[in-house]
Structure formats: C-alpha cells, structure tokens
Amino acid sequence: MAKGRKPKETKASNSGANLGFEQILWKSADKLRGHMDSAEYKHVVLGLIFLKCISVAFESKRKIAPCFT
C-alpha cells in the first residue's frame, strides 16, 4: 500500500456520497499511485506540472504571434 497521509473516513458508508472534496482527491491519488511509494510518485507529478506549464506558455505565445495557421 502507498505510504503517506490517509484521509479519515467521515462515515462507515462506502457510497462516497459522504466524503469531502479533499478526501475524494486523496482516494483518487492513492488509486492512481497504486503500489508506488509516494517519494517516487512526486517525479511523475512534477513532470505533469512541467508539461502543463510548457503547454500554457506555448499556447500564450501562439495566440500572440501565430506562425503556422
């Protein structure tokens, strides 16, 4: 199981209707991470953040001066 901070369950129900937004995000991140250690998973997340920043920068420059339209 992945190491790290675990969210507290608000009720014993497994429906997911009683979970807060943050707890749903933590559960989703745990499912995506799988058996990977959280210290190793940061490299994946940082890579995705880098790609998003590059994409935003590219789109903003392309809107200013379109080269190939």
Secondary structure, DSSP 8 states (H G I E B T S, - for coil): ---S-----SSS--SSTT--HHHHHHHHHHHHHTTS-HHHHHHHHHHHHHHHHHHHHHHHHHHHS-S--
